[in-house]
Amino acid sequence: MNYKKYLSDNILKFWLDNAIDYENGGIFTSLDKNGKQQAIKALMGQAMSKTTGKANPVVMEEIIKNILK
């Protein structure tokens, strides 16, 4: 396998096509395989980990969404 070609044609292309935030600047670091942003899911995972799974996920998601508005 030509790893350099695979990297440039697939992996780097995916991130260059989907990860650059042209509106606000910066890079999105949490994307699904289709390039959709998954920030809320990533934050939910971190929050649930910090609360050792004791937080109500529905409430936690609502709090995160309100903070991100």
N, CA, C, O and CB atoms as a CASP TS submission, in Angstrom:
PFRMAT TS
TARGET T0000
AUTHOR 0000-0000-0000
METHOD Language model
MODEL 1
PARENT N/A
ATOM      1  N   MET     1       0.835  -1.176   0.000  1.00  0.00           N
ATOM      2  CA  MET     1       0.000   0.000   0.000  1.00  0.00           C
ATOM      3  C   MET     1       0.881   1.241   0.000  1.00  0.00           C
ATOM      4  O   MET     1       1.887   1.305   0.706  1.00  0.00           O
ATOM      5  CB  MET     1      -0.951  -0.003   1.208  1.00  0.00           C
ATOM      6  N   ASN     2       0.496   2.207  -0.788  1.00  0.00           N
ATOM      7  CA  ASN     2       1.198   3.480  -0.820  1.00  0.00           C
ATOM      8  C   ASN     2       0.590   4.376   0.261  1.00  0.00           C
ATOM      9  O   ASN     2      -0.422   5.038   0.029  1.00  0.00           O
ATOM     10  CB  ASN     2       1.107   4.150  -2.241  1.00  0.00           C
ATOM     11  N   TYR     3       1.211   4.391   1.438  1.00  0.00           N
ATOM     12  CA  TYR     3       0.658   5.106   2.583  1.00  0.00           C
ATOM     13  C   TYR     3       0.603   6.614   2.365  1.00  0.00           C
ATOM     14  O   TYR     3      -0.342   7.274   2.797  1.00  0.00           O
ATOM     15  CB  TYR     3       1.470   4.805   3.813  1.00  0.00           C
ATOM     16  N   LYS     4       1.607   7.151   1.702  1.00  0.00           N
ATOM     17  CA  LYS     4       1.628   8.593   1.450  1.00  0.00           C
ATOM     18  C   LYS     4       0.433   8.999   0.598  1.00  0.00           C
ATOM     19  O   LYS     4      -0.227   9.997   0.887  1.00  0.00           O
ATOM     20  CB  LYS     4       2.942   9.006   0.759  1.00  0.00           C
ATOM     21  N   LYS     5       0.153   8.238  -0.442  1.00  0.00           N
ATOM     22  CA  LYS     5      -0.978   8.537  -1.321  1.00  0.00           C
ATOM     23  C   LYS     5      -2.299   8.365  -0.570  1.00  0.00           C
ATOM     24  O   LYS     5      -3.196   9.199  -0.688  1.00  0.00           O
ATOM     25  CB  LYS     5      -0.949   7.629  -2.570  1.00  0.00           C
ATOM     26  N   TYR     6      -2.416   7.295   0.192  1.00  0.00           N
ATOM     27  CA  TYR     6      -3.636   7.063   0.960  1.00  0.00           C
ATOM     28  C   TYR     6      -3.868   8.196   1.955  1.00  0.00           C
ATOM     29  O   TYR     6      -4.989   8.687   2.092  1.00  0.00           O
ATOM     30  CB  TYR     6      -3.562   5.716   1.694  1.00  0.00           C
ATOM     31  N   LEU     7      -2.825   8.602   2.638  1.00  0.00           N
ATOM     32  CA  LEU     7      -2.925   9.679   3.612  1.00  0.00           C
ATOM     33  C   LEU     7      -3.371  10.974   2.944  1.00  0.00           C
ATOM     34  O   LEU     7      -4.290  11.636   3.427  1.00  0.00           O
ATOM     35  CB  LEU     7      -1.587   9.883   4.323  1.00  0.00           C
ATOM     36  N   SER     8      -2.737  11.337   1.850  1.00  0.00           N
ATOM     37  CA  SER     8      -3.076  12.606   1.203  1.00  0.00           C
ATOM     38  C   SER     8      -4.423  12.552   0.487  1.00  0.00           C
ATOM     39  O   SER     8      -5.150  13.546   0.473  1.00  0.00           O
ATOM     40  CB  SER     8      -1.992  12.990   0.217  1.00  0.00           C
ATOM     41  N   ASP     9      -4.764  11.418  -0.105  1.00  0.00           N
ATOM     42  CA  ASP     9      -6.020  11.314  -0.860  1.00  0.00           C
ATOM     43  C   ASP     9      -7.245  11.070   0.006  1.00  0.00           C
ATOM     44  O   ASP     9      -8.360  11.385  -0.408  1.00  0.00           O
ATOM     45  CB  ASP     9      -5.911  10.215  -1.863  1.00  0.00           C
ATOM     46  N   ASN    10      -7.067  10.525   1.179  1.00  0.00           N
ATOM     47  CA  ASN    10      -8.209  10.160   2.007  1.00  0.00           C
ATOM     48  C   ASN    10      -8.237  10.904   3.337  1.00  0.00           C
ATOM     49  O   ASN    10      -9.136  11.709   3.582  1.00  0.00           O
ATOM     50  CB  ASN    10      -8.199   8.679   2.261  1.00  0.00           C
ATOM     51  N   ILE    11      -7.281  10.644   4.171  1.00  0.00           N
ATOM     52  CA  ILE    11      -7.316  11.196   5.526  1.00  0.00           C
ATOM     53  C   ILE    11      -7.147  12.714   5.515  1.00  0.00           C
ATOM     54  O   ILE    11      -7.985  13.427   6.067  1.00  0.00           O
ATOM     55  CB  ILE    11      -6.224  10.555   6.385  1.00  0.00           C
ATOM     56  N   LEU    12      -6.101  13.210   4.910  1.00  0.00           N
ATOM     57  CA  LEU    12      -5.902  14.658   4.886  1.00  0.00           C
ATOM     58  C   LEU    12      -6.998  15.357   4.095  1.00  0.00           C
ATOM     59  O   LEU    12      -7.448  16.432   4.490  1.00  0.00           O
ATOM     60  CB  LEU    12      -4.538  14.997   4.293  1.00  0.00           C
ATOM     61  N   LYS    13      -7.432  14.775   2.999  1.00  0.00           N
ATOM     62  CA  LYS    13      -8.511  15.361   2.208  1.00  0.00           C
ATOM     63  C   LYS    13      -9.773  15.495   3.047  1.00  0.00           C
ATOM     64  O   LYS    13     -10.427  16.537   3.015  1.00  0.00           O
ATOM     65  CB  LYS    13      -8.790  14.512   0.958  1.00  0.00           C
ATOM     66  N   PHE    14     -10.121  14.459   3.795  1.00  0.00           N
ATOM     67  CA  PHE    14     -11.304  14.505   4.648  1.00  0.00           C
ATOM     68  C   PHE    14     -11.212  15.678   5.620  1.00  0.00           C
ATOM     69  O   PHE    14     -12.149  16.467   5.736  1.00  0.00           O
ATOM     70  CB  PHE    14     -11.469  13.182   5.418  1.00  0.00           C
ATOM     71  N   TRP    15     -10.072  15.794   6.323  1.00  0.00           N
ATOM     72  CA  TRP    15      -9.939  16.845   7.327  1.00  0.00           C
ATOM     73  C   TRP    15      -9.881  18.224   6.694  1.00  0.00           C
ATOM     74  O   TRP    15     -10.449  19.169   7.242  1.00  0.00           O
ATOM     75  CB  TRP    15      -8.700  16.614   8.169  1.00  0.00           C
ATOM     76  N   LEU    16      -9.224  18.367   5.577  1.00  0.00           N
ATOM     77  CA  LEU    16      -9.175  19.672   4.919  1.00  0.00           C
ATOM     78  C   LEU    16     -10.540  20.079   4.380  1.00  0.00           C
ATOM     79  O   LEU    16     -10.886  21.260   4.384  1.00  0.00           O
ATOM     80  CB  LEU    16      -8.154  19.656   3.787  1.00  0.00           C
ATOM     81  N   ASP    17     -11.314  19.102   3.915  1.00  0.00           N
ATOM     82  CA  ASP    17     -12.655  19.391   3.385  1.00  0.00           C
ATOM     83  C   ASP    17     -13.667  19.689   4.488  1.00  0.00           C
ATOM     84  O   ASP    17     -14.612  20.445   4.264  1.00  0.00           O
ATOM     85  CB  ASP    17     -13.146  18.219   2.549  1.00  0.00           C
ATOM     86  N   ASN    18     -13.488  19.110   5.671  1.00  0.00           N
ATOM     87  CA  ASN    18     -14.528  19.178   6.696  1.00  0.00           C
ATOM     88  C   ASN    18     -14.157  19.876   7.998  1.00  0.00           C
ATOM     89  O   ASN    18     -15.048  20.345   8.706  1.00  0.00           O
ATOM     90  CB  ASN    18     -14.955  17.829   7.012  1.00  0.00           C
ATOM     91  N   ALA    19     -12.894  19.960   8.331  1.00  0.00           N
ATOM     92  CA  ALA    19     -12.523  20.378   9.684  1.00  0.00           C
ATOM     93  C   ALA    19     -12.224  21.866   9.848  1.00  0.00           C
ATOM     94  O   ALA    19     -12.174  22.351  10.978  1.00  0.00           O
ATOM     95  CB  ALA    19     -11.342  19.612  10.114  1.00  0.00           C
ATOM     96  N   ILE    20     -12.029  22.585   8.782  1.00  0.00           N
ATOM     97  CA  ILE    20     -11.686  23.996   8.914  1.00  0.00           C
ATOM     98  C   ILE    20     -12.955  24.805   9.143  1.00  0.00           C
ATOM     99  O   ILE    20     -13.906  24.721   8.366  1.00  0.00           O
ATOM    100  CB  ILE    20     -10.932  24.504   7.661  1.00  0.00           C
ATOM    101  N   ASP    21     -12.958  25.586  10.211  1.00  0.00           N
ATOM    102  CA  ASP    21     -14.091  26.446  10.544  1.00  0.00           C
ATOM    103  C   ASP    21     -13.834  27.812   9.918  1.00  0.00           C
ATOM    104  O   ASP    21     -13.178  28.668  10.512  1.00  0.00           O
ATOM    105  CB  ASP    21     -14.296  26.559  12.103  1.00  0.00           C
ATOM    106  N   TYR    22     -14.355  27.999   8.721  1.00  0.00           N
ATOM    107  CA  TYR    22     -14.135  29.252   8.005  1.00  0.00           C
ATOM    108  C   TYR    22     -14.911  30.414   8.623  1.00  0.00           C
ATOM    109  O   TYR    22     -14.516  31.571   8.484  1.00  0.00           O
ATOM    110  CB  TYR    22     -14.526  29.092   6.549  1.00  0.00           C
ATOM    111  N   GLU    23     -16.011  30.105   9.302  1.00  0.00           N
ATOM    112  CA  GLU    23     -16.846  31.153   9.887  1.00  0.00           C
ATOM    113  C   GLU    23     -16.207  31.764  11.129  1.00  0.00           C
ATOM    114  O   GLU    23     -16.192  32.986  11.275  1.00  0.00           O
ATOM    115  CB  GLU    23     -18.217  30.595  10.236  1.00  0.00           C
ATOM    116  N   ASN    24     -15.683  30.941  12.018  1.00  0.00           N
ATOM    117  CA  ASN    24     -15.145  31.420  13.288  1.00  0.00           C
ATOM    118  C   ASN    24     -13.633  31.283  13.405  1.00  0.00           C
ATOM    119  O   ASN    24     -13.037  31.786  14.357  1.00  0.00           O
ATOM    120  CB  ASN    24     -15.790  30.683  14.412  1.00  0.00           C
ATOM    121  N   GLY    25     -13.014  30.613  12.454  1.00  0.00           N
ATOM    122  CA  GLY    25     -11.595  30.333  12.537  1.00  0.00           C
ATOM    123  C   GLY    25     -11.354  29.089  13.368  1.00  0.00           C
ATOM    124  O   GLY    25     -12.180  28.745  14.213  1.00  0.00           O
ATOM    125  N   GLY    26     -10.270  28.424  13.152  1.00  0.00           N
ATOM    126  CA  GLY    26      -9.938  27.242  13.930  1.00  0.00           C
ATOM    127  C   GLY    26     -10.236  25.955  13.188  1.00  0.00           C
ATOM    128  O   GLY    26     -10.513  25.951  11.988  1.00  0.00           O
ATOM    129  N   ILE    27     -10.171  24.871  13.928  1.00  0.00           N
ATOM    130  CA  ILE    27     -10.331  23.533  13.374  1.00  0.00           C
ATOM    131  C   ILE    27     -11.331  22.764  14.228  1.00  0.00           C
ATOM    132  O   ILE    27     -11.248  22.769  15.456  1.00  0.00           O
ATOM    133  CB  ILE    27      -8.967  22.786  13.306  1.00  0.00           C
ATOM    134  N   PHE    28     -12.278  22.103  13.566  1.00  0.00           N
ATOM    135  CA  PHE    28     -13.167  21.187  14.273  1.00  0.00           C
ATOM    136  C   PHE    28     -12.394  19.897  14.513  1.00  0.00           C
ATOM    137  O   PHE    28     -11.762  19.377  13.592  1.00  0.00           O
ATOM    138  CB  PHE    28     -14.493  20.921  13.464  1.00  0.00           C
ATOM    139  N   THR    29     -12.434  19.380  15.718  1.00  0.00           N
ATOM    140  CA  THR    29     -11.664  18.177  16.021  1.00  0.00           C
ATOM    141  C   THR    29     -12.534  16.972  16.329  1.00  0.00           C
ATOM    142  O   THR    29     -12.020  15.889  16.609  1.00  0.00           O
ATOM    143  CB  THR    29     -10.754  18.438  17.177  1.00  0.00           C
ATOM    144  N   SER    30     -13.835  17.149  16.278  1.00  0.00           N
ATOM    145  CA  SER    30     -14.726  16.036  16.586  1.00  0.00           C
ATOM    146  C   SER    30     -15.747  15.905  15.457  1.00  0.00           C
ATOM    147  O   SER    30     -16.774  16.584  15.455  1.00  0.00           O
ATOM    148  CB  SER    30     -15.436  16.244  17.966  1.00  0.00           C
ATOM    149  N   LEU    31     -15.456  15.030  14.503  1.00  0.00           N
ATOM    150  CA  LEU    31     -16.297  14.838  13.332  1.00  0.00           C
ATOM    151  C   LEU    31     -16.663  13.374  13.186  1.00  0.00           C
ATOM    152  O   LEU    31     -15.885  12.490  13.547  1.00  0.00           O
ATOM    153  CB  LEU    31     -15.594  15.342  12.069  1.00  0.00           C
ATOM    154  N   ASP    32     -17.858  13.118  12.652  1.00  0.00           N
ATOM    155  CA  ASP    32     -18.191  11.736  12.349  1.00  0.00           C
ATOM    156  C   ASP    32     -17.609  11.365  10.984  1.00  0.00           C
ATOM    157  O   ASP    32     -16.949  12.190  10.352  1.00  0.00           O
ATOM    158  CB  ASP    32     -19.728  11.520  12.374  1.00  0.00           C
ATOM    159  N   LYS    33     -17.842  10.151  10.529  1.00  0.00           N
ATOM    160  CA  LYS    33     -17.213   9.693   9.281  1.00  0.00           C
ATOM    161  C   LYS    33     -17.713  10.445   8.055  1.00  0.00           C
ATOM    162  O   LYS    33     -17.099  10.362   6.991  1.00  0.00           O
ATOM    163  CB  LYS    33     -17.460   8.214   9.093  1.00  0.00           C
ATOM    164  N   ASN    34     -18.828  11.184   8.185  1.00  0.00           N
ATOM    165  CA  ASN    34     -19.349  11.970   7.073  1.00  0.00           C
ATOM    166  C   ASN    34     -18.938  13.434   7.152  1.00  0.00           C
ATOM    167  O   ASN    34     -19.341  14.239   6.313  1.00  0.00           O
ATOM    168  CB  ASN    34     -20.853  11.867   7.031  1.00  0.00           C
ATOM    169  N   GLY    35     -18.142  13.783   8.152  1.00  0.00           N
ATOM    170  CA  GLY    35     -17.667  15.150   8.297  1.00  0.00           C
ATOM    171  C   GLY    35     -18.598  16.038   9.099  1.00  0.00           C
ATOM    172  O   GLY    35     -18.385  17.249   9.161  1.00  0.00           O
ATOM    173  N   LYS    36     -19.620  15.470   9.711  1.00  0.00           N
ATOM    174  CA  LYS    36     -20.550  16.253  10.521  1.00  0.00           C
ATOM    175  C   LYS    36     -19.934  16.505  11.897  1.00  0.00           C
ATOM    176  O   LYS    36     -19.328  15.618  12.499  1.00  0.00           O
ATOM    177  CB  LYS    36     -21.921  15.525  10.654  1.00  0.00           C
ATOM    178  N   GLN    37     -20.102  17.723  12.371  1.00  0.00           N
ATOM    179  CA  GLN    37     -19.544  18.076  13.671  1.00  0.00           C
ATOM    180  C   GLN    37     -20.202  17.267  14.782  1.00  0.00           C
ATOM    181  O   GLN    37     -21.418  17.076  14.791  1.00  0.00           O
ATOM    182  CB  GLN    37     -19.713  19.573  13.937  1.00  0.00           C
ATOM    183  N   GLN    38     -19.403  16.808  15.692  1.00  0.00           N
ATOM    184  CA  GLN    38     -19.889  16.007  16.806  1.00  0.00           C
ATOM    185  C   GLN    38     -19.473  16.613  18.143  1.00  0.00           C
ATOM    186  O   GLN    38     -19.205  15.889  19.101  1.00  0.00           O
ATOM    187  CB  GLN    38     -19.372  14.576  16.693  1.00  0.00           C
ATOM    188  N   ALA    39     -19.421  17.926  18.203  1.00  0.00           N
ATOM    189  CA  ALA    39     -18.933  18.586  19.413  1.00  0.00           C
ATOM    190  C   ALA    39     -19.775  18.239  20.629  1.00  0.00           C
ATOM    191  O   ALA    39     -19.237  17.978  21.706  1.00  0.00           O
ATOM    192  CB  ALA    39     -18.915  20.089  19.218  1.00  0.00           C
ATOM    193  N   ILE    40     -21.088  18.233  20.465  1.00  0.00           N
ATOM    194  CA  ILE    40     -21.943  17.960  21.621  1.00  0.00           C
ATOM    195  C   ILE    40     -21.696  16.552  22.148  1.00  0.00           C
ATOM    196  O   ILE    40     -21.630  16.346  23.360  1.00  0.00           O
ATOM    197  CB  ILE    40     -23.426  18.137  21.252  1.00  0.00           C
ATOM    198  N   LYS    41     -21.560  15.587  21.249  1.00  0.00           N
ATOM    199  CA  LYS    41     -21.294  14.213  21.686  1.00  0.00           C
ATOM    200  C   LYS    41     -19.948  14.118  22.401  1.00  0.00           C
ATOM    201  O   LYS    41     -19.825  13.412  23.402  1.00  0.00           O
ATOM    202  CB  LYS    41     -21.322  13.252  20.485  1.00  0.00           C
ATOM    203  N   ALA    42     -18.957  14.813  21.899  1.00  0.00           N
ATOM    204  CA  ALA    42     -17.639  14.788  22.532  1.00  0.00           C
ATOM    205  C   ALA    42     -17.704  15.425  23.924  1.00  0.00           C
ATOM    206  O   ALA    42     -17.137  14.901  24.883  1.00  0.00           O
ATOM    207  CB  ALA    42     -16.600  15.522  21.650  1.00  0.00           C
ATOM    208  N   LEU    43     -18.395  16.553  24.021  1.00  0.00           N
ATOM    209  CA  LEU    43     -18.533  17.213  25.321  1.00  0.00           C
ATOM    210  C   LEU    43     -19.355  16.368  26.285  1.00  0.00           C
ATOM    211  O   LEU    43     -19.052  16.312  27.477  1.00  0.00           O
ATOM    212  CB  LEU    43     -19.177  18.589  25.155  1.00  0.00           C
ATOM    213  N   MET    44     -20.390  15.715  25.779  1.00  0.00           N
ATOM    214  CA  MET    44     -21.203  14.826  26.606  1.00  0.00           C
ATOM    215  C   MET    44     -20.347  13.704  27.179  1.00  0.00           C
ATOM    216  O   MET    44     -20.450  13.374  28.360  1.00  0.00           O
ATOM    217  CB  MET    44     -22.372  14.244  25.790  1.00  0.00           C
ATOM    218  N   GLY    45     -19.515  13.131  26.345  1.00  0.00           N
ATOM    219  CA  GLY    45     -18.637  12.055  26.796  1.00  0.00           C
ATOM    220  C   GLY    45     -17.713  12.513  27.910  1.00  0.00           C
ATOM    221  O   GLY    45     -17.519  11.803  28.897  1.00  0.00           O
ATOM    222  N   GLN    46     -17.144  13.695  27.751  1.00  0.00           N
ATOM    223  CA  GLN    46     -16.252  14.220  28.780  1.00  0.00           C
ATOM    224  C   GLN    46     -17.018  14.520  30.065  1.00  0.00           C
ATOM    225  O   GLN    46     -16.548  14.215  31.161  1.00  0.00           O
ATOM    226  CB  GLN    46     -15.545  15.484  28.280  1.00  0.00           C
ATOM    227  N   ALA    47     -18.201  15.120  29.923  1.00  0.00           N
ATOM    228  CA  ALA    47     -19.000  15.457  31.102  1.00  0.00           C
ATOM    229  C   ALA    47     -19.441  14.199  31.844  1.00  0.00           C
ATOM    230  O   ALA    47     -19.369  14.146  33.072  1.00  0.00           O
ATOM    231  CB  ALA    47     -20.225  16.286  30.699  1.00  0.00           C
ATOM    232  N   MET    48     -19.892  13.200  31.115  1.00  0.00           N
ATOM    233  CA  MET    48     -20.341  11.964  31.752  1.00  0.00           C
ATOM    234  C   MET    48     -19.167  11.255  32.425  1.00  0.00           C
ATOM    235  O   MET    48     -19.326  10.639  33.479  1.00  0.00           O
ATOM    236  CB  MET    48     -21.011  11.034  30.720  1.00  0.00           C
ATOM    237  N   SER    49     -17.999  11.346  31.812  1.00  0.00           N
ATOM    238  CA  SER    49     -16.809  10.742  32.403  1.00  0.00           C
ATOM    239  C   SER    49     -16.452  11.439  33.721  1.00  0.00           C
ATOM    240  O   SER    49     -16.149  10.780  34.716  1.00  0.00           O
ATOM    241  CB  SER    49     -15.623  10.814  31.416  1.00  0.00           C
ATOM    242  N   LYS    50     -16.488  12.764  33.718  1.00  0.00           N
ATOM    243  CA  LYS    50     -16.131  13.525  34.922  1.00  0.00           C
ATOM    244  C   LYS    50     -17.123  13.292  36.054  1.00  0.00           C
ATOM    245  O   LYS    50     -16.757  13.351  37.228  1.00  0.00           O
ATOM    246  CB  LYS    50     -16.056  15.014  34.602  1.00  0.00           C
ATOM    247  N   THR    51     -18.389  13.027  35.699  1.00  0.00           N
ATOM    248  CA  THR    51     -19.395  12.780  36.744  1.00  0.00           C
ATOM    249  C   THR    51     -19.533  11.283  37.008  1.00  0.00           C
ATOM    250  O   THR    51     -20.468  10.847  37.680  1.00  0.00           O
ATOM    251  CB  THR    51     -20.766  13.379  36.337  1.00  0.00           C
ATOM    252  N   THR    52     -18.615  10.515  36.487  1.00  0.00           N
ATOM    253  CA  THR    52     -18.620   9.048  36.581  1.00  0.00           C
ATOM    254  C   THR    52     -19.995   8.454  36.266  1.00  0.00           C
ATOM    255  O   THR    52     -20.463   7.519  36.915  1.00  0.00           O
ATOM    256  CB  THR    52     -18.180   8.611  37.979  1.00  0.00           C
ATOM    257  N   GLY    53     -20.627   9.045  35.232  1.00  0.00           N
ATOM    258  CA  GLY    53     -21.907   8.521  34.744  1.00  0.00           C
ATOM    259  C   GLY    53     -23.104   8.833  35.619  1.00  0.00           C
ATOM    260  O   GLY    53     -24.198   8.325  35.372  1.00  0.00           O
ATOM    261  N   LYS    54     -22.918   9.661  36.641  1.00  0.00           N
ATOM    262  CA  LYS    54     -24.014   9.946  37.573  1.00  0.00           C
ATOM    263  C   LYS    54     -24.943  11.051  37.093  1.00  0.00           C
ATOM    264  O   LYS    54     -26.082  11.144  37.553  1.00  0.00           O
ATOM    265  CB  LYS    54     -23.454  10.321  38.913  1.00  0.00           C
ATOM    266  N   ALA    55     -24.473  11.887  36.177  1.00  0.00           N
ATOM    267  CA  ALA    55     -25.299  12.985  35.678  1.00  0.00           C
ATOM    268  C   ALA    55     -26.395  12.438  34.761  1.00  0.00           C
ATOM    269  O   ALA    55     -26.213  11.427  34.084  1.00  0.00           O
ATOM    270  CB  ALA    55     -24.430  14.027  34.927  1.00  0.00           C
ATOM    271  N   ASN    56     -27.523  13.123  34.756  1.00  0.00           N
ATOM    272  CA  ASN    56     -28.612  12.772  33.851  1.00  0.00           C
ATOM    273  C   ASN    56     -28.200  13.214  32.450  1.00  0.00           C
ATOM    274  O   ASN    56     -28.011  14.410  32.230  1.00  0.00           O
ATOM    275  CB  ASN    56     -29.973  13.441  34.291  1.00  0.00           C
ATOM    276  N   PRO    57     -28.052  12.292  31.491  1.00  0.00           N
ATOM    277  CA  PRO    57     -27.559  12.668  30.168  1.00  0.00           C
ATOM    278  C   PRO    57     -28.481  13.641  29.430  1.00  0.00           C
ATOM    279  O   PRO    57     -28.001  14.475  28.662  1.00  0.00           O
ATOM    280  CB  PRO    57     -27.369  11.433  29.334  1.00  0.00           C
ATOM    281  N   VAL    58     -29.778  13.551  29.646  1.00  0.00           N
ATOM    282  CA  VAL    58     -30.708  14.466  28.979  1.00  0.00           C
ATOM    283  C   VAL    58     -30.499  15.889  29.496  1.00  0.00           C
ATOM    284  O   VAL    58     -30.442  16.842  28.719  1.00  0.00           O
ATOM    285  CB  VAL    58     -32.179  14.017  29.203  1.00  0.00           C
ATOM    286  N   VAL    59     -30.388  16.017  30.805  1.00  0.00           N
ATOM    287  CA  VAL    59     -30.153  17.328  31.418  1.00  0.00           C
ATOM    288  C   VAL    59     -28.788  17.863  31.010  1.00  0.00           C
ATOM    289  O   VAL    59     -28.653  19.040  30.676  1.00  0.00           O
ATOM    290  CB  VAL    59     -30.255  17.239  32.957  1.00  0.00           C
ATOM    291  N   MET    60     -27.777  17.002  31.035  1.00  0.00           N
ATOM    292  CA  MET    60     -26.422  17.409  30.682  1.00  0.00           C
ATOM    293  C   MET    60     -26.367  17.913  29.232  1.00  0.00           C
ATOM    294  O   MET    60     -25.722  18.923  28.951  1.00  0.00           O
ATOM    295  CB  MET    60     -25.441  16.234  30.880  1.00  0.00           C
ATOM    296  N   GLU    61     -27.035  17.219  28.325  1.00  0.00           N
ATOM    297  CA  GLU    61     -27.043  17.643  26.918  1.00  0.00           C
ATOM    298  C   GLU    61     -27.719  19.005  26.777  1.00  0.00           C
ATOM    299  O   GLU    61     -27.246  19.851  26.018  1.00  0.00           O
ATOM    300  CB  GLU    61     -27.763  16.594  26.035  1.00  0.00           C
ATOM    301  N   GLU    62     -28.794  19.222  27.482  1.00  0.00           N
ATOM    302  CA  GLU    62     -29.496  20.502  27.427  1.00  0.00           C
ATOM    303  C   GLU    62     -28.615  21.633  27.954  1.00  0.00           C
ATOM    304  O   GLU    62     -28.581  22.722  27.382  1.00  0.00           O
ATOM    305  CB  GLU    62     -30.801  20.430  28.230  1.00  0.00           C
ATOM    306  N   ILE    63     -27.906  21.365  29.044  1.00  0.00           N
ATOM    307  CA  ILE    63     -26.985  22.371  29.602  1.00  0.00           C
ATOM    308  C   ILE    63     -25.900  22.711  28.592  1.00  0.00           C
ATOM    309  O   ILE    63     -25.594  23.884  28.379  1.00  0.00           O
ATOM    310  CB  ILE    63     -26.346  21.864  30.919  1.00  0.00           C
ATOM    311  N   ILE    64     -25.319  21.701  27.972  1.00  0.00           N
ATOM    312  CA  ILE    64     -24.262  21.927  26.975  1.00  0.00           C
ATOM    313  C   ILE    64     -24.800  22.738  25.799  1.00  0.00           C
ATOM    314  O   ILE    64     -24.153  23.685  25.353  1.00  0.00           O
ATOM    315  CB  ILE    64     -23.686  20.579  26.473  1.00  0.00           C
ATOM    316  N   LYS    65     -25.969  22.378  25.297  1.00  0.00           N
ATOM    317  CA  LYS    65     -26.553  23.111  24.169  1.00  0.00           C
ATOM    318  C   LYS    65     -26.804  24.578  24.533  1.00  0.00           C
ATOM    319  O   LYS    65     -26.575  25.469  23.715  1.00  0.00           O
ATOM    320  CB  LYS    65     -27.869  22.446  23.724  1.00  0.00           C
ATOM    321  N   ASN    66     -27.270  24.825  25.750  1.00  0.00           N
ATOM    322  CA  ASN    66     -27.509  26.211  26.187  1.00  0.00           C
ATOM    323  C   ASN    66     -26.215  26.996  26.293  1.00  0.00           C
ATOM    324  O   ASN    66     -26.174  28.176  25.946  1.00  0.00           O
ATOM    325  CB  ASN    66     -28.230  26.229  27.532  1.00  0.00           C
ATOM    326  N   ILE    67     -25.167  26.356  26.766  1.00  0.00           N
ATOM    327  CA  ILE    67     -23.861  27.031  26.878  1.00  0.00           C
ATOM    328  C   ILE    67     -23.311  27.371  25.500  1.00  0.00           C
ATOM    329  O   ILE    67     -22.704  28.426  25.316  1.00  0.00           O
ATOM    330  CB  ILE    67     -22.853  26.147  27.645  1.00  0.00           C
ATOM    331  N   LEU    68     -23.521  26.481  24.528  1.00  0.00           N
ATOM    332  CA  LEU    68     -22.963  26.676  23.190  1.00  0.00           C
ATOM    333  C   LEU    68     -23.752  27.662  22.320  1.00  0.00           C
ATOM    334  O   LEU    68     -23.296  28.034  21.239  1.00  0.00           O
ATOM    335  CB  LEU    68     -22.890  25.356  22.491  1.00  0.00           C
ATOM    336  N   LYS    69     -24.909  28.077  22.780  1.00  0.00           N
ATOM    337  CA  LYS    69     -25.718  29.025  21.971  1.00  0.00           C
ATOM    338  C   LYS    69     -25.014  30.331  21.778  1.00  0.00           C
ATOM    339  O   LYS    69     -25.548  31.230  21.129  1.00  0.00           O
ATOM    340  CB  LYS    69     -27.067  29.279  22.619  1.00  0.00           C
TER
END
